[in-house]
Amino acid sequence: MNWLGLLMLRHDRAKFGAMIVAVALAVFLMQNQAAILSSILLMTASQIRDVEDANLWVTEPDVECFDQAKPVRDIALHTVRGTPGVAWAMPLLKIDTLARTRGGKLSTVCLLGVEDSSLVGLPRRMRLGKAESVRERDTVLIDPGGFSLLFPGEPPSLGKTIRIHNRTLRVVGISDASPPFTGLPLLHTSRTTAAQLNVGEERSTTFILARSKPGVDPDEVCRKVAKRTRLRARTTDGFARDAMWFYGSQGVPMLFMVTIAIGLVVGAAITGQTFLMFVKENARPLAMLKVVGTTHTQLGWMMAAQAGLILFLGSCIGSGLAAAVCELVRQQPFLRGLYLPVWVAVWTCLSLALVTGGAVFLSFRQVQRLEPASVFR
């Protein structure tokens, strides 16, 4: 019976192809928008997760994400180091400032100053150069997106210069840091160099990076640090969740969710309507099957096989298109964080299958109401 149902689809190639295209377009639209949304939310915490050495972040109480740079008192660093359960603590200085290249290119940059001796907070994955080179005076690491923005059309290379506050910094490495949510060039340097560029600000510590001692619960250490310093202490995962939740509650993610919902509704509506038309036009052959003794259960499984084949082919085509577009777009340096997560692909396909299944059920109800005698009229 299932094979007979597939032959019926093959006979009506126009509607068969229309249903596959409808599913493929719906899956592509949903997965494309969901991939962009998930990638954007992950980028809000990319600089937090890039710090692999530390598992604790200490900030001002009202800081919700990495981009809300609010300096803490420098003396708080010593208080954190003296908290029971803390193995070590290091400062991280974040500055948003203007940078200019020799060619006249001007851009706002995010400058991160790491502690000179330990280099905690420095990206360990490099594309060119060595991360330890920032210990030299007036040197910086730059991310690939920042290099392409400040030096457009030039191949990645070392030795370029950047001027910040009339001070010339030399590029000694191109890091493989995750793309920032703001899209600004990301520069890493020593805290000594960054402090000299921190014009108009007395404090030289924006975040305190720490690690809990082995065998000690990090959440318990966070509570002790918060009690002693009156600052906000969070684990890396906690800080990353707060950042994603903060940006996720803004207006732009809501627009992506609306687009995803529209893709689901439109794809299911087109597929369901086409399937209903297919059932109506094949009412006579279906009634003939009832005449020869086919049960409703057998007809139900036959229609399920038809819908399953349509959803499978459409989902494969749509997922392939979404993955290809993501791979093409991520070739841009600032969009290198875009990708199609497996759970997004599975979730979108299951969602469309659930909604389309409702349309197939309505079609099956029509088949149940068919009278076998109608074939003789």
C-alpha positions in Angstrom: 0.0 0.0 0.0 2.8 2.4 0.8 4.4 1.8 -2.5 1.1 2.4 -4.2 0.8 5.8 -2.5 4.3 6.8 -3.7 3.3 5.8 -7.2 0.3 8.2 -6.9 2.7 11.0 -6.0 5.0 10.2 -8.9 1.9 10.3 -11.2 1.1 13.9 -10.2 4.6 15.3 -10.5 3.4 18.9 -10.5 1.9 18.8 -7.1 4.6 16.5 -5.8 7.2 19.0 -6.8 5.2 21.9 -5.5 5.0 20.3 -2.0 8.7 19.6 -2.0 9.5 23.1 -3.0 7.2 24.5 -0.3 8.8 22.4 2.4 12.3 23.2 1.2 11.7 27.0 1.2 10.0 26.9 4.6 12.9 24.9 6.1 15.5 27.2 4.4 13.8 30.3 5.7 13.4 29.0 9.3 16.9 27.5 9.5 18.6 30.6 8.0 16.9 33.0 10.4 17.4 30.6 13.4 21.1 30.2 12.5 21.6 34.0 12.4 19.7 34.4 15.7 21.6 31.7 17.5 25.0 32.9 16.1 24.2 36.5 17.2 23.3 35.4 20.7 26.4 33.3 20.9 28.6 36.3 19.8 27.3 38.3 22.7 29.3 36.0 25.0 32.2 35.2 22.6 34.8 37.4 24.4 33.7 35.8 27.7 34.1 32.3 26.5 37.4 33.1 24.8 39.0 33.5 28.2 39.8 29.8 28.9 42.2 30.3 31.8 39.7 31.8 34.2 36.3 30.4 35.4 35.2 33.4 37.5 34.3 37.0 36.4 34.0 39.8 38.9 32.3 43.1 37.7 30.3 46.0 39.0 26.8 44.9 40.2 24.9 46.5 37.3 27.0 45.0 34.5 24.9 42.6 32.4 27.3 41.8 29.5 30.8 42.2 28.3 30.1 45.4 26.3 28.9 47.2 29.4 32.4 48.2 30.5 32.3 49.8 33.9 35.6 50.0 35.8 35.9 48.5 39.3 38.2 49.9 42.0 41.7 48.6 41.6 41.8 47.7 45.3 39.1 45.1 44.7 41.6 43.0 42.9 43.5 42.4 46.1 40.3 41.6 48.0 39.4 39.0 45.4 42.8 37.4 45.7 42.4 37.1 49.4 39.0 35.4 49.3 39.0 31.8 50.4 38.7 29.4 47.5 40.3 31.7 44.9 43.5 30.3 43.4 44.4 33.5 41.6 42.9 36.7 40.2 44.1 39.0 37.3 42.8 42.3 36.0 41.4 42.9 32.5 41.1 46.4 31.1 38.6 47.2 28.3 38.6 50.4 26.4 36.5 51.5 23.5 38.4 54.2 21.6 39.2 55.5 18.1 42.1 54.1 16.0 43.6 55.5 12.8 45.8 53.7 10.3 48.6 55.3 8.2 46.3 55.1 5.2 43.8 57.3 7.0 41.2 54.6 7.9 39.4 55.6 11.1 37.4 53.2 13.3 36.2 52.7 16.8 38.0 49.7 18.3 37.7 47.5 21.4 41.1 47.4 23.2 41.7 44.8 25.8 44.6 45.1 28.2 45.7 41.8 29.8 48.1 41.4 32.8 51.7 41.6 31.5 53.2 38.6 33.2 50.5 36.0 33.0 48.7 37.2 29.9 45.4 35.9 31.3 42.6 36.8 28.9 44.7 36.7 25.8 43.5 34.5 22.9 45.6 31.4 22.6 44.7 30.6 19.0 46.6 32.6 16.5 46.6 32.9 12.7 49.8 34.9 12.5 52.5 35.7 15.0 52.8 34.7 18.7 50.5 35.8 21.4 53.4 36.4 23.8 54.7 39.2 21.6 52.3 41.7 23.2 54.7 41.9 26.2 56.7 44.2 24.1 56.0 47.9 24.4 53.3 49.4 22.1 52.3 46.2 20.4 48.9 44.7 19.8 47.1 41.6 18.5 44.2 42.2 16.1 41.4 39.9 15.1 40.8 39.0 11.3 37.7 41.1 11.0 39.5 44.1 12.5 42.4 43.7 10.1 40.1 43.6 7.1 38.3 46.7 8.3 41.4 48.8 9.2 43.5 47.6 6.2 40.9 46.8 3.5 42.1 44.9 0.5 45.5 44.0 2.1 46.6 40.4 2.8 47.0 39.5 6.5 50.5 40.5 7.6 52.4 41.7 10.6 54.2 45.0 11.2 51.2 47.3 10.4 50.8 50.3 12.6 47.8 51.8 14.3 47.6 55.2 16.0 45.5 55.7 19.2 45.7 59.0 21.1 48.8 60.0 19.2 50.5 56.8 20.2 51.7 54.3 17.5 51.0 50.6 18.1 52.6 47.9 16.0 50.6 44.8 15.0 52.6 41.8 16.1 49.9 39.1 15.6 46.6 38.3 14.1 44.5 36.3 16.6 41.8 33.8 16.0 39.5 35.4 18.6 35.8 34.9 18.2 34.0 37.7 16.3 32.6 40.3 18.7 28.9 41.1 18.9 29.5 44.8 18.2 31.5 44.2 15.0 34.3 46.4 16.2 37.9 45.5 15.6 39.2 43.6 18.6 42.7 44.5 19.8 44.7 42.8 22.6 47.6 44.4 24.3 49.4 44.4 27.6 47.7 46.2 30.5 50.7 48.6 30.8 50.2 49.8 27.2 46.4 49.9 27.6 46.6 51.9 30.8 48.7 54.5 29.0 45.9 54.8 26.4 43.1 54.9 29.0 42.8 58.7 28.8 40.4 60.4 31.3 39.9 57.3 33.5 41.7 56.8 36.8 40.8 53.1 37.3 42.7 50.6 35.2 40.6 47.5 35.9 37.3 46.7 34.1 36.9 43.0 34.9 38.6 40.8 37.4 39.4 37.3 36.1 39.8 34.6 38.6 40.0 30.8 39.0 38.7 28.8 41.9 40.9 26.3 43.6 40.6 22.6 42.6 37.8 20.8 44.4 36.0 24.0 45.4 32.6 24.8 44.1 32.9 27.9 41.8 29.4 29.1 42.7 30.3 29.1 46.4 33.4 31.1 45.7 31.3 33.6 43.8 29.1 34.1 46.8 32.1 34.7 49.0 33.7 37.2 46.6 30.4 39.1 46.3 30.0 39.3 50.1 33.6 40.5 50.6 33.8 43.0 47.7 30.1 44.0 47.2 30.7 43.4 43.5 29.0 40.9 41.2 30.9 37.6 40.8 29.8 35.0 38.3 31.1 31.9 36.7 32.0 32.0 33.0 28.9 30.1 32.0 26.8 32.4 34.3 28.2 35.6 32.8 27.7 34.2 29.3 24.1 33.3 30.0 23.4 36.8 31.4 24.9 38.4 28.3 22.8 36.2 25.9 19.6 36.8 28.0 20.3 40.6 28.1 20.5 40.9 24.3 17.9 38.2 23.7 15.3 40.3 25.4 15.9 43.2 23.1 13.8 44.0 20.0 16.1 42.6 17.2 15.9 38.9 18.3 12.1 39.3 18.5 12.1 40.2 14.8 14.0 37.1 13.9 11.5 35.0 15.9 8.6 36.5 14.0 10.3 35.7 10.7 10.9 32.1 11.9 7.2 31.8 12.9 6.1 33.2 9.5 8.3 30.6 7.7 6.7 27.9 9.7 3.1 29.0 9.0 3.7 29.8 5.3 5.5 26.5 4.6 2.9 24.4 6.5 0.0 26.3 4.9 1.3 25.8 1.3 2.2 22.2 1.9 -1.1 21.4 3.7 -3.2 23.2 1.0 -1.4 21.4 -1.8 -1.8 18.0 -0.1 -5.5 18.7 0.4 -5.9 19.4 -3.3 -3.9 16.3 -4.1 -6.3 14.2 -2.0 -9.4 15.8 -3.6 -8.1 15.2 -7.1 -7.3 11.6 -6.2 -10.7 10.9 -4.5 -11.7 8.4 -7.2 -8.6 6.2 -6.9 -8.9 6.3 -3.1 -12.5 5.3 -3.2 -11.6 2.4 -5.5 -9.1 1.3 -2.9 -12.0 1.2 -0.4 -14.0 -0.9 -2.8 -11.3 -3.6 -3.0 -11.3 -3.8 0.8 -8.5 -1.4 1.9 -9.0 -0.4 5.5 -8.8 3.1 6.9 -5.6 2.1 8.8 -3.9 1.1 5.6 -5.0 4.3 3.9 -3.7 6.3 6.9 -0.2 4.6 6.7 -0.2 5.2 2.9 -0.8 8.9 3.4 1.8 9.1 6.2 4.3 7.5 3.8 3.5 10.1 1.2 3.8 13.0 3.7 7.0 11.5 5.1 8.7 11.3 1.7 7.7 15.0 0.9 9.0 16.2 4.3 12.2 14.2 4.0 13.1 15.4 0.5 12.1 19.0 1.3 13.9 19.1 4.6 17.1 17.7 3.0 17.0 20.3 0.2 16.2 23.2 2.6 18.8 22.2 5.1 21.4 21.9 2.4 20.6 25.3 1.1 20.7 26.8 4.6 24.1 25.2 5.4 25.5 26.3 2.0 24.4 29.9 2.6 25.9 30.0 6.1 29.2 28.6 4.8 29.2 31.2 2.0 28.4 34.1 4.3 30.9 33.1 7.0 33.8 33.7 4.6 33.4 37.4 5.6 35.8 38.0 8.5 33.2 39.7 10.7 30.6 37.0 10.0 33.0 34.0 10.6 30.9 33.1 13.7 27.8 32.3 11.6 27.0 28.6 11.4 24.0 26.2 11.3 23.8 24.3 14.6 22.6 20.7 14.4 20.0 21.3 17.0 18.6 24.2 14.9 18.3 22.0 11.9 16.6 19.2 13.8 14.2 21.6 15.7 13.0 23.3 12.5 12.4 20.1 10.6 10.5 18.6 13.6 8.4 21.8 14.0 7.5 21.8 10.3 6.7 18.0 10.4 4.4 18.6 13.4 2.4 21.4 11.8 2.3 19.6 8.4 1.2 16.5 10.2 -2.0 18.4 11.2 -2.7 19.2 7.6 -2.2 15.5 6.7 -4.6 14.5 9.4 -7.3 16.8 8.0 -6.7 15.2 4.6 -7.1 11.8 6.1 -10.5 12.8 7.7 -11.7 13.6 4.1 -10.5 10.2 3.0 -12.5 8.6 5.8 -15.6 10.3 4.7 -15.3 9.0 1.1 -18.0 6.6 0.1 -16.9 3.5 -1.8 -20.0 3.8 -4.0 -18.8 7.2 -5.3 -16.5 5.4 -7.7 -19.5 4.1 -9.7 -21.2 7.5 -10.0 
